Amino acid sequence: MSYLAIESFGSLASAMFWAFTNSSVHLEGAKSFYGLILAGAQVGAIFGSTLATNAEWLSLPTCYALGGVMPACMSVLIFFYS
């Protein structure tokens, strides 16, 4: 069950991010912000994998709670951005 939840979250979060970006950024802005968006994605990937591999002090329920809070935070940010 954990594998299914983790794989689903990765796919859904990526799709939700690019759908939001596509609907909110015009073509000129996309050309100028593409590098910044990819840099942010790389920093997030590095931070997330580092947290996951070095988080012996975090329990599994805490990791699941963080994974559940992040989509809610994204939804709130999207609501106030629009």
Backbone bond lengths (Angstrom), bond angles and torsions (degrees), N, CA, C in turn:
res aa  C-N    CA-C-N  psi(-1)  N-CA   C-N-CA  omega(-1)  CA-C   N-CA-C  phi
1 M - - - 1.457 - - 1.527 110.80 -
2 S 1.316 117.10 -38.14 1.463 120.02 -179.70 1.517 111.11 -62.52
3 Y 1.338 116.36 -42.64 1.461 120.30 -179.74 1.530 110.70 -60.25
4 L 1.326 116.81 -43.81 1.456 121.31 179.91 1.525 111.24 -62.40
5 A 1.327 117.45 -42.91 1.460 120.99 -179.88 1.523 111.64 -66.47
6 I 1.323 116.54 -41.51 1.468 119.71 -178.57 1.514 111.31 -67.66
7 E 1.326 117.19 -44.83 1.466 120.47 179.73 1.527 111.30 -66.41
8 S 1.306 117.75 -38.14 1.467 120.74 177.98 1.522 111.38 -65.60
9 F 1.334 116.81 -41.37 1.458 120.01 -179.83 1.520 110.94 -62.24
10 G 1.328 117.53 -43.73 1.466 120.55 -179.90 1.517 111.98 -61.42
11 S 1.298 117.22 -42.70 1.464 120.86 179.98 1.520 111.54 -69.30
12 L 1.309 116.82 -44.42 1.464 120.19 -177.82 1.523 112.45 -69.51
13 A 1.318 117.38 -39.32 1.466 119.89 179.94 1.521 110.79 -65.24
14 S 1.309 117.09 -41.44 1.458 120.63 178.84 1.529 110.98 -65.40
15 A 1.313 117.09 -45.21 1.465 120.69 179.16 1.521 111.40 -64.11
16 M 1.330 117.21 -40.43 1.460 120.65 179.60 1.527 111.14 -66.02
17 F 1.317 116.97 -40.53 1.458 120.25 179.13 1.522 111.35 -63.10
18 W 1.329 117.36 -49.48 1.469 119.22 -177.22 1.517 112.04 -69.95
19 A 1.331 118.90 -31.51 1.463 120.91 175.21 1.524 110.41 -65.04
20 F 1.320 116.51 -43.57 1.463 119.89 178.12 1.527 111.15 -65.33
21 T 1.324 116.53 -43.88 1.462 120.22 179.84 1.518 110.84 -62.40
22 N 1.313 116.94 -42.81 1.463 121.42 179.64 1.523 112.12 -63.40
23 S 1.316 117.24 -35.97 1.463 119.74 -177.57 1.527 113.25 -83.15
24 S 1.335 118.20 -16.89 1.458 118.88 -173.84 1.527 114.76 -112.62
25 V 1.325 118.91 -10.21 1.456 120.87 -176.96 1.523 109.05 -114.79
26 H 1.321 116.53 128.63 1.462 120.13 177.79 1.528 109.81 -80.39
27 L 1.324 116.62 172.41 1.462 121.31 -171.57 1.526 112.88 -61.35
28 E 1.324 118.35 -43.43 1.462 120.42 179.89 1.525 111.60 -65.28
29 G 1.316 116.07 -40.81 1.461 120.16 177.43 1.517 111.73 -66.48
30 A 1.337 116.18 -35.66 1.466 119.61 179.21 1.523 110.55 -64.36
31 K 1.322 116.48 -39.29 1.468 119.39 179.34 1.524 111.23 -65.50
32 S 1.312 117.30 -37.77 1.463 119.44 -176.74 1.533 112.99 -82.99
33 F 1.332 117.97 -27.01 1.461 120.84 -176.54 1.519 114.18 -100.75
34 Y 1.328 118.14 1.07 1.463 120.35 -177.11 1.524 111.81 -59.75
35 G 1.298 117.35 -45.37 1.460 120.93 179.27 1.515 112.16 -63.52
36 L 1.325 116.97 -40.56 1.464 120.93 178.69 1.524 111.44 -65.01
37 I 1.319 116.60 -40.36 1.466 120.39 178.76 1.521 110.32 -63.95
38 L 1.329 117.05 -45.16 1.466 119.77 179.65 1.526 112.10 -67.70
39 A 1.318 117.32 -35.80 1.462 119.81 176.96 1.531 110.23 -64.10
40 G 1.315 116.82 -42.13 1.465 120.52 176.74 1.515 112.00 -62.76
41 A 1.323 116.76 -37.90 1.463 120.56 177.75 1.525 110.90 -65.45
42 Q 1.319 117.18 -40.26 1.460 120.20 179.55 1.529 111.37 -67.47
43 V 1.323 116.46 -41.58 1.472 119.80 177.64 1.530 109.86 -62.89
44 G 1.319 116.84 -41.80 1.460 120.23 177.48 1.517 112.72 -63.67
45 A 1.326 116.94 -39.41 1.461 120.25 178.16 1.530 111.02 -65.84
46 I 1.317 116.38 -41.38 1.469 119.92 179.05 1.525 110.25 -66.35
47 F 1.337 117.02 -47.06 1.457 120.42 -179.08 1.526 111.55 -64.16
48 G 1.327 116.53 -43.67 1.460 120.08 -178.54 1.507 113.19 -64.83
49 S 1.319 117.00 -43.84 1.467 119.01 -179.98 1.530 111.17 -70.50
50 T 1.333 116.95 -34.67 1.462 119.63 176.26 1.521 110.77 -65.25
51 L 1.313 116.60 -42.69 1.463 120.51 177.93 1.523 110.84 -62.79
52 A 1.320 116.38 -41.79 1.463 119.52 -177.60 1.526 112.40 -68.24
53 T 1.327 117.23 -37.13 1.468 118.82 -177.17 1.524 113.03 -83.17
54 N 1.317 118.44 -23.37 1.459 121.71 -178.12 1.518 113.31 -109.25
55 A 1.288 117.49 21.11 1.463 120.31 -173.39 1.517 111.98 -106.79
56 E 1.316 116.77 52.13 1.459 118.96 175.88 1.528 110.71 -65.03
57 W 1.298 116.44 -28.13 1.465 120.50 -178.38 1.525 111.72 -76.35
58 L 1.339 117.84 -14.40 1.464 121.08 175.05 1.516 109.11 -89.99
59 S 1.292 116.65 138.16 1.460 119.79 176.34 1.525 109.71 -89.10
60 L 1.310 117.18 165.27 1.459 121.86 179.45 1.528 111.98 -60.33
61 P 1.331 120.31 -43.57 1.466 119.31 177.15 1.540 112.92 -61.19
62 T 1.335 116.88 -34.26 1.467 119.58 177.57 1.524 110.61 -66.47
63 C 1.325 116.32 -41.58 1.471 119.80 177.83 1.521 110.92 -62.90
64 Y 1.339 116.90 -41.60 1.461 119.99 176.98 1.532 111.41 -64.36
65 A 1.320 116.32 -39.62 1.466 119.55 178.62 1.529 110.91 -63.29
66 L 1.330 116.60 -43.11 1.470 119.73 176.53 1.522 111.13 -62.28
67 G 1.314 116.45 -41.13 1.458 120.51 177.52 1.516 113.02 -65.01
68 G 1.304 117.38 -28.27 1.461 120.53 177.21 1.511 113.16 -82.02
69 V 1.324 116.88 -29.43 1.462 121.15 -178.87 1.538 111.19 -76.31
70 M 1.311 117.35 -34.17 1.462 120.22 -176.02 1.527 113.85 -60.52
71 P 1.341 120.85 -45.39 1.475 118.53 176.13 1.529 112.46 -62.55
72 A 1.330 116.58 -34.52 1.461 119.02 177.20 1.528 110.40 -64.92
73 C 1.337 116.82 -40.99 1.466 120.18 177.23 1.523 111.24 -63.57
74 M 1.335 116.55 -40.45 1.468 119.76 177.73 1.527 110.88 -62.64
75 S 1.331 116.48 -40.72 1.462 120.05 179.29 1.528 111.38 -63.43
76 V 1.324 117.24 -41.26 1.468 121.07 178.33 1.532 110.53 -65.28
77 L 1.327 116.89 -43.52 1.469 120.10 178.32 1.519 111.11 -62.36
78 I 1.311 117.68 -41.84 1.468 121.12 178.35 1.516 110.44 -63.98
79 F 1.332 117.42 -40.69 1.462 120.64 179.36 1.517 111.65 -61.09
80 F 1.333 117.89 -45.37 1.455 120.50 -177.62 1.532 112.45 -78.93
81 Y 1.322 117.39 -21.96 1.463 119.31 177.12 1.508 112.15 -73.74
82 S 1.337 116.31 -37.45 1.466 121.36 -174.98 1.494 113.47 -71.46
